[in-house]
Amino acid sequence: MSDDEKARRARAEMPVTGRKVYLNTGTAGPLARVTLEALEAGGRFEYETGRGTFSSFPVLLADIERLRAGFAALMGASEEEVALTHHTTDGVNIVAHGLAWQAGDEIVTTSAEHEGGLLPLYVQKRRHGAVIKVVDVGHRDSPDEIAVNIGRAIGPRTRLIAVSHVNWNTGLRMPVESIAAIARERGVLTLVDGAQSAGAIPMDPASSGVDFYAVPAQKWLCGPEGIGALWVRAERLSLLEPTFIGFFSLVDTSSYDLSGNFMPASGARRFEVGTVYRPAVKAMCANLEWLSEELGWPWIHARIAALAERARGALVAIPEVEMVTPAGAGSGLVTFALRGYDPARVVAELEKSDIVVRNLHDPEALRISTGFFNDAEDIARLVEGLRAITAKDPEALAPPLF
Ligand SMILES: Cc1ncc(COP(=O)(O)O)c(C=O)c1O
């Protein structure tokens, strides 16, 4: 099957792609038919059959295991190393709060992180006196420069390096393997925020040398909201104290006594806490199976990267475009400014033509995400939409609603 034919079939399974030029997967990917059907079937089952039936509990446990296995396969990991979470930030919090901090311990991070990757670290500063060291990462820095600068920031008190695999603002792919190698040499742990990498680029936490890797379902994996996963390297499990704990964290639901003793599950499952939204679990299982078995990760990753380069090439041909994302950035995000135009107004204006992109504040810019389901026509329509905007006076664009 040709690349275009495969993409056409994928688009047919994601109806929003026929209605909009959907270029905002970095915020939330489109839902596929198989995912919606599983969500609806799960909801209907709960509605018609009842949620608390004796026979439905083993089904729930089996679904949870199936989902953990799905994330483990995605991350090239063992199921024992995966905990289901609710989003990326959940996973970052589990690690940040789970380590035992002493006043003066240092965390090295970068200027290119999302709040989800940063704020859980800041709490360690406020609560325990940890020191946050921010390494400046510019979008023109080479992977080698980034790794060297991070290495230079490591001191005798550094305990953790926390970086995203793909920077959410510029789309730059971070050299996590080199960072992890430097960290290991110095006895420092590495936590990766995989919000913009999971489903977008190849990732292999175990062989990359990092220690913790947090991912969401709703972005490049096109899954429902409220689901994510955290990978914890098996040897690092004992370093993390559980912050939140509940009946799903235990070996089984009776693994505790009334003297304050409890027995956490042996694997990363110990960080799972309580009731989950079952339809979303079923939907994410079906979704991951569709992506990995019907489409295949190599095809998905190659197409995302090729479309990002194509979009970048088409955008730089617009005279008003100031490109932020460097060529070969290696992700599905392309960030650029439209000289003289307020990005928020441009987003609102494009949306009137059913072109969905987002604006950023640092840098003040527009960001597009090229999903595997996008095509050349989407990019052409984006360029057309931007050219129509640059034909107007910047002040003629309506101010954004918020
Ligand atoms: C790099 C990065 N980290 C974290 C987040 C927060 O993601 P979540 O809502 O899955 O916690 C985002 C969301 O855009 C992101 O881009």
The ligand as a Gaussian input file, in Angstrom:
#p B3LYP/6-31G(d) Opt

LIG

0 1
 C        6.311000      19.082000      27.207000
 C        5.019000      19.007000      27.941000
 N        4.997000      18.559000      29.193000
 C        3.869000      18.426000      29.903000
 C        2.666000      18.787000      29.353000
 C        1.425000      18.589000      30.170000
 O        0.832000      17.424000      29.684000
 P       -0.279000      16.640000      30.503000
 O       -1.529000      17.440000      30.379000
 O       -0.346000      15.316000      29.815000
 O        0.169000      16.534000      31.893000
 C        2.608000      19.280000      28.050000
 C        1.324000      19.702000      27.464000
 O        1.239000      20.379000      26.475000
 C        3.819000      19.385000      27.310000
 O        3.822000      19.834000      26.057000

